[in-house]
Amino acid sequence: MKIGVPNQTAPKERRVAITPDVALRLVKQEFEVIVERGAGVAAGFLDKEFEAA
């Protein structure tokens, strides 16, 4: 199953659907996690953190 995480477009929105830790847990459960570039930046997560998951 694929799980997509879009970048938020609403003004002042800082939340992201999942964290890199949750992405890693999902990958270990054999889900395919696709995170849009910059999706976690406003919440303090860099793209490379999601890539490492």
N, C-alpha and C positions, 0 to 999 in steps of 0.2 A: 504494500500500500504506500502511496506517496502522500506526504504531508507538506503543504506549501505555507510559507510564512511571508506575507507581503509587507512591504514598507508602508508605514502609516502616512497618510496624506492630510489628515485633519490638523488644523492649526493647533499648536501647543500640545499635541499628543506626544507623550513620552513613553507610553507602554509598548511592549513587544509581546507577541503571542506566546513565545517560548524563550527560555534562556539557553545558552550554550550547554549547560549541564543537562537540561531536559532533552535537548537535541541529541546529545550523546546517548542518553538512556534509550531514546526511541531507535536510534541507529543500531544499538546493541540488540534490540528486539526485532531487528531486520526490517524496520520501516525505512523508506527513503525520504529524507528530510531535505527540502529545497527552500533556502532562505534567500529572499531578494536582497541584493546588495544594499547596504545601509539600513536594513530593517531594525537593527538593534542599537544604532548609534545614539539616538536620543535617550535611550535607557541605559547607556553606558557600556554597551557591548560592541566590540569591534568585529568586523567581518572575519578577521583571522581567527577569532575565538570560535565562531560557528564552523569555519572550515576545519579546525582542529578536531571538531566533534565528528 
